[in-house]
Amino acid sequence: MLLAGTVMTRQKLSGKNDKGAWEMFKVEVRGQDGRICSVIVNDPAGVPPKGEFVCVPVFVGNNGQLRECKQLSSLEF
């Protein structure tokens, strides 16, 4: 799937669990129809600032949330 729209918010979430410290980056994108979707991104440096247009390839993760697709090298196929 392809998520396209305007960046509304950028958040950095962090915490600790049994495996140690974790960090997650979440971006909210408003589409053309006005709906807002959240997506977990791998690299926040690749996300434009608030108010800018973004087009992110995504997939539905195990927990039902949208996640950014990772770049796959041609060597992996």
MIDOSE-1310 file (N, C-alpha, C; in nm, 2 decimals, decimal comma, always signed):
residues 77
mlla	+0,08/-0,12/+0,00/+0,00/+0,00/+0,00/+0,09/+0,12/+0,00; +0,03/+0,23/-0,04/+0,10/+0,36/-0,05/+0,02/+0,46/+0,03; +0,08/+0,52/+0,13/+0,02/+0,62/+0,22/+0,07/+0,76/+0,17; -0,02/+0,84/+0,13/+0,02/+0,98/+0,07/-0,06/+1,08/+0,14
gtvm	+0,00/+1,19/+0,17/-0,07/+1,31/+0,23/+0,02/+1,40/+0,30; -0,03/+1,49/+0,38/+0,05/+1,59/+0,45/+0,08/+1,55/+0,59; +0,21/+1,57/+0,63/+0,26/+1,53/+0,76/+0,19/+1,62/+0,86; +0,12/+1,56/+0,96/+0,06/+1,64/+1,07/+0,14/+1,65/+1,19
trqk	+0,19/+1,53/+1,24/+0,28/+1,53/+1,36/+0,39/+1,43/+1,34; +0,49/+1,45/+1,42/+0,61/+1,35/+1,42/+0,64/+1,33/+1,57; +0,64/+1,20/+1,61/+0,66/+1,17/+1,75/+0,77/+1,07/+1,76; +0,84/+1,08/+1,87/+0,94/+0,98/+1,91/+0,89/+0,92/+2,04
lsgk	+0,87/+0,79/+2,04/+0,82/+0,72/+2,15/+0,94/+0,63/+2,20; +0,96/+0,62/+2,33/+1,06/+0,53/+2,39/+1,02/+0,47/+2,52; +1,08/+0,37/+2,56/+1,05/+0,30/+2,68/+1,14/+0,19/+2,71; +1,11/+0,11/+2,81/+1,19/+0,00/+2,85/+1,10/-0,12/+2,87
ndkg	+1,16/-0,24/+2,84/+1,09/-0,37/+2,86/+1,19/-0,47/+2,91; +1,15/-0,60/+2,91/+1,24/-0,70/+2,96/+1,36/-0,71/+2,87; +1,35/-0,68/+2,74/+1,46/-0,69/+2,65/+1,55/-0,57/+2,65; +1,51/-0,46/+2,72/+1,59/-0,34/+2,72/+1,52/-0,22/+2,67
awem	+1,59/-0,12/+2,64/+1,53/+0,01/+2,59/+1,49/-0,01/+2,45; +1,38/+0,06/+2,41/+1,33/+0,06/+2,28/+1,29/+0,20/+2,23; +1,29/+0,22/+2,10/+1,26/+0,35/+2,05/+1,17/+0,33/+1,92; +1,07/+0,41/+1,90/+0,98/+0,40/+1,79/+0,95/+0,54/+1,74
fkve	+0,94/+0,56/+1,61/+0,91/+0,69/+1,55/+0,77/+0,67/+1,48; +0,68/+0,77/+1,52/+0,54/+0,76/+1,46/+0,51/+0,89/+1,39; +0,45/+0,88/+1,28/+0,41/+1,00/+1,20/+0,26/+0,99/+1,17; +0,19/+1,10/+1,18/+0,05/+1,11/+1,14/+0,04/+1,18/+1,01
vrgq	-0,03/+1,12/+0,92/-0,04/+1,18/+0,78/-0,19/+1,20/+0,75; -0,23/+1,32/+0,71/-0,36/+1,35/+0,67/-0,38/+1,34/+0,52; -0,47/+1,25/+0,48/-0,49/+1,23/+0,33/-0,58/+1,33/+0,27; -0,61/+1,32/+0,14/-0,68/+1,41/+0,06/-0,83/+1,42/+0,11
dgri	-0,88/+1,31/+0,17/-1,02/+1,31/+0,22/-1,03/+1,36/+0,36; -0,92/+1,40/+0,42/-0,92/+1,46/+0,56/-0,90/+1,36/+0,67; -0,89/+1,23/+0,64/-0,87/+1,13/+0,74/-0,72/+1,13/+0,78; -0,69/+1,10/+0,90/-0,55/+1,09/+0,95/-0,52/+0,95/+0,98
csvi	-0,40/+0,91/+0,93/-0,35/+0,77/+0,96/-0,21/+0,78/+1,02; -0,19/+0,69/+1,12/-0,06/+0,69/+1,18/+0,03/+0,58/+1,12; +0,16/+0,60/+1,11/+0,25/+0,50/+1,05/+0,38/+0,50/+1,13; +0,43/+0,38/+1,16/+0,56/+0,37/+1,23/+0,67/+0,37/+1,12
vndp	+0,76/+0,46/+1,14/+0,87/+0,48/+1,04/+1,00/+0,43/+1,09; +1,09/+0,38/+1,00/+1,22/+0,33/+1,04/+1,32/+0,44/+1,06; +1,32/+0,54/+0,98/+1,42/+0,64/+0,99/+1,35/+0,78/+0,99; +1,35/+0,85/+1,10/+1,27/+0,97/+1,10/+1,34/+1,08/+1,02
agvp	+1,47/+1,07/+0,98/+1,54/+1,16/+0,90/+1,48/+1,17/+0,76; +1,42/+1,06/+0,71/+1,36/+1,05/+0,58/+1,22/+1,11/+0,57; +1,16/+1,15/+0,68/+1,03/+1,21/+0,69/+1,03/+1,36/+0,68; +0,96/+1,42/+0,59/+0,96/+1,57/+0,58/+0,91/+1,64/+0,70
pkge	+0,93/+1,77/+0,72/+0,88/+1,84/+0,84/+0,72/+1,85/+0,83; +0,66/+1,89/+0,94/+0,52/+1,91/+0,94/+0,47/+2,00/+0,83; +0,36/+1,97/+0,77/+0,30/+2,05/+0,67/+0,35/+2,01/+0,53; +0,45/+1,93/+0,52/+0,50/+1,89/+0,38/+0,43/+1,76/+0,34
fvcv	+0,43/+1,74/+0,21/+0,37/+1,62/+0,15/+0,47/+1,50/+0,16; +0,41/+1,38/+0,19/+0,49/+1,26/+0,20/+0,42/+1,15/+0,13; +0,49/+1,06/+0,07/+0,44/+0,94/+0,01/+0,52/+0,82/+0,06; +0,46/+0,73/+0,15/+0,53/+0,63/+0,22/+0,47/+0,49/+0,18
pvfv	+0,56/+0,40/+0,13/+0,51/+0,26/+0,11/+0,49/+0,20/+0,25; +0,38/+0,14/+0,28/+0,35/+0,08/+0,41/+0,29/-0,06/+0,39; +0,30/-0,14/+0,51/+0,23/-0,26/+0,52/+0,16/-0,27/+0,65; +0,07/-0,36/+0,67/+0,00/-0,38/+0,80/+0,08/-0,48/+0,88
gnng	+0,12/-0,43/+1,00/+0,20/-0,52/+1,08/+0,12/-0,62/+1,16; +0,19/-0,70/+1,24/+0,12/-0,81/+1,32/+0,02/-0,75/+1,42; +0,04/-0,63/+1,47/-0,05/-0,57/+1,56/-0,16/-0,49/+1,50; -0,16/-0,48/+1,37/-0,27/-0,41/+1,29/-0,23/-0,27/+1,26
qlre	-0,11/-0,22/+1,30/-0,07/-0,08/+1,27/+0,01/-0,08/+1,14; +0,00/+0,04/+1,08/+0,08/+0,06/+0,95/+0,22/+0,08/+0,99; +0,31/+0,01/+0,91/+0,45/+0,03/+0,92/+0,52/+0,06/+0,79; +0,62/+0,14/+0,79/+0,69/+0,17/+0,67/+0,76/+0,05/+0,62
ckql	+0,75/+0,03/+0,49/+0,82/-0,09/+0,42/+0,97/-0,06/+0,42; +1,05/-0,16/+0,45/+1,20/-0,14/+0,45/+1,25/-0,15/+0,30; +1,35/-0,08/+0,27/+1,42/-0,09/+0,14/+1,48/-0,23/+0,13; +1,45/-0,30/+0,03/+1,50/-0,44/+0,00/+1,61/-0,43/-0,10
ssle	+1,72/-0,48/-0,07/+1,84/-0,48/-0,17/+1,81/-0,59/-0,27; +1,86/-0,57/-0,39/+1,84/-0,67/-0,50/+1,91/-0,80/-0,47; +2,01/-0,79/-0,37/+2,08/-0,92/-0,33/+1,99/-1,01/-0,25; +1,88/-0,96/-0,20/+1,80/-1,04/-0,11/+1,70/-1,13/-0,19
f	+1,69/-1,11/-0,32/+1,59/-1,18/-0,40/+1,65/-1,30/-0,46
